[in-house]
Structures are given as C-alpha cells and as structure tokens.
C-alpha cells in the first residue's frame, strides 16, 4: 500500500474510503473500537490525541492536523477489522512479521530521533501525556520515561527512554501493543511510530 501512498496520499485516501464505504459502519466500529454515529452513518475515533470523523465520502480531523498521510493511517486502521482476542503485552518492532525491510528506516526515523531528544521529551512528560492520550506504565519504573500512547482505540505504542550518564549514552525504545499486528501491517505500524515520534519532538 505505502509504495503507492508515497506518490499521492490523496488518491490512496479516496481509494481506501471507497473500500471502507462498502462495509456496515456499525460492525466496523464494534471491531475497531471506533464510535458509530448512526444519524450521520459515520465513524469517530482518536488518533494521537486528535478526533477524526470518517464518513462514506471523506475523513476529517476535528483538530489542527490536516495531513493526508495521517488520514490514510486512520482509514487503514478502520479497514483492518482487527481481532477479537488479541492478548496483552508489548512487542518489539523487529518481532513483527516481515519487519526486516523496514528495520533501517525504523532505527533512523524513530529510535535515533527519540535518543537525540531524550532530555526534551522527558522534560515535557506531563504535557505529552495529556496532549497525546498517554499514561504511565509502572512496569518500566527503572527508566526515566515509560509512557504508553493510545494511538488508536485498540493500538498502543509504549515509549521507553533513559537519559544515560557519563558512561552510558541515552537510550530509546518504542514497542507496540501485542494486538497491534492484528489491526495494521508492519509497514503501517512503522508509519505510526514515525507519526508519534514527530509529535513527541515537535
């Protein structure tokens, strides 16, 4: 999918919306955790702290984000339908199916960017939790920053940061909820990680 997207996000977005429009939105909502608006035959869901409305004809952000790339991710998520019994826990990007072709880009565009901005992100922890629908994860209390972000109703990303010291440099890890691969392809999950990283450092 993303090879086409790189050329024209708007074209791909329209094609995805056409595919989604063939389905009963009430069923889509029940499987993906989106909210179904019966009066308008529309779906409402949050993506990285902002509300989106998806009708049979378009996808709109109710906030300030007007990125076609993010709109594609929203509709791609809705088309997945997900799984009903996805389990709990966290999974590393490299443990996702067919992750090898995307590993270099993930390292460069996600982990390295987070590492370079560790101090700034940690200093803004409370602001980022509020802005991006995050919550602290006590399981990783030995780190300086362990926050899970509700990317979609049933997909979360866990960001773990350590500031380091004189002997060890800063470290960063981004994990996905174990149910995430049932909703989105590895390629789409990489794109979501990049979108979250951009918002954490902007």
Residue pairs with C-beta under 8 A, 6 or more apart in sequence:
1 12
1 76
1 185
1 187
1 188
2 187
2 188
2 191
4 11
4 12
5 12
5 69
5 72
9 68
9 69
9 71
9 72
10 68
12 72
13 59
13 68
13 71
13 72
13 75
16 72
16 75
16 76
16 79
17 54
17 56
17 57
17 58
17 59
17 75
19 79
20 28
20 54
20 56
20 75
20 78
20 79
21 56
21 57
25 36
25 41
25 42
25 43
25 56
26 36
26 38
28 34
28 36
28 43
28 78
28 81
29 35
29 36
29 43
30 36
31 81
31 82
31 84
32 45
32 77
32 78
32 80
32 81
32 82
32 152
32 153
32 154
32 183
33 45
33 152
33 153
33 154
34 43
34 44
34 45
34 54
34 78
34 153
35 43
35 44
35 45
36 42
36 43
36 44
37 43
37 44
37 53
40 55
41 55
41 56
42 53
42 54
42 55
42 56
43 53
43 54
43 78
44 51
44 52
44 53
44 54
45 51
45 52
45 54
45 74
45 77
45 78
45 152
45 153
46 52
46 133
46 150
46 152
46 153
47 70
47 73
47 74
47 77
47 151
47 152
48 70
48 132
48 133
48 149
48 151
48 195
48 196
48 199
49 63
49 131
49 132
49 133
49 199
50 61
50 62
50 63
50 64
50 65
51 61
51 62
51 63
52 59
52 60
52 61
52 62
52 71
52 74
53 59
53 60
53 62
54 60
54 74
54 75
54 78
59 71
59 74
59 75
61 70
61 71
69 191
69 195
70 195
73 188
73 191
73 192
73 195
74 152
76 184
76 188
77 152
77 155
77 183
77 184
77 188
80 182
80 183
80 184
82 154
82 179
82 182
82 183
83 179
83 182
83 183
86 154
86 177
86 178
86 179
86 182
87 178
87 179
88 177
88 178
88 179
89 177
89 178
90 158
90 175
90 176
90 177
90 178
91 175
91 176
91 177
91 178
91 180
91 181
92 173
92 175
92 176
93 99
93 102
93 103
93 106
93 110
93 174
93 175
93 176
93 186
93 189
93 190
93 193
94 103
96 176
96 181
96 186
96 189
97 181
97 186
98 186
99 106
99 186
102 186
102 187
102 190
105 190
106 190
106 193
109 193
109 194
109 197
110 174
110 190
110 193
110 194
110 197
111 172
111 173
111 174
113 197
113 201
114 121
114 159
114 161
114 172
114 174
114 197
114 200
114 201
115 169
115 170
115 171
115 172
117 200
117 201
118 144
118 145
118 161
118 162
118 163
118 164
118 170
118 171
118 172
119 163
119 170
120 201
121 128
121 145
121 159
121 161
121 200
121 201
122 144
122 145
122 161
122 163
125 145
125 147
128 134
128 147
128 200
129 135
129 136
129 147
131 199
132 149
132 196
132 199
132 200
133 149
133 150
134 147
134 148
134 149
134 150
135 147
135 148
135 150
136 146
136 147
137 146
137 147
137 148
137 158
138 146
139 146
140 146
140 158
140 160
143 160
143 161
143 162
144 161
144 162
144 163
145 159
145 160
145 161
145 162
146 158
146 159
146 160
146 161
147 158
147 159
148 156
148 157
148 158
148 159
148 177
149 156
149 157
149 158
149 159
149 196
150 156
151 157
151 192
151 196
152 183
154 177
154 179
154 183
155 176
155 177
155 179
155 180
155 183
155 184
155 192
156 176
156 177
156 180
157 174
157 175
157 176
157 177
157 192
157 193
157 196
158 174
158 175
158 176
158 177
159 172
159 173
159 174
159 196
159 200
160 172
160 173
160 174
160 175
161 170
161 171
161 172
161 173
162 168
162 170
162 171
162 172
163 170
164 170
164 171
174 193
174 196
174 197
176 189
176 193
180 189
181 189
184 192
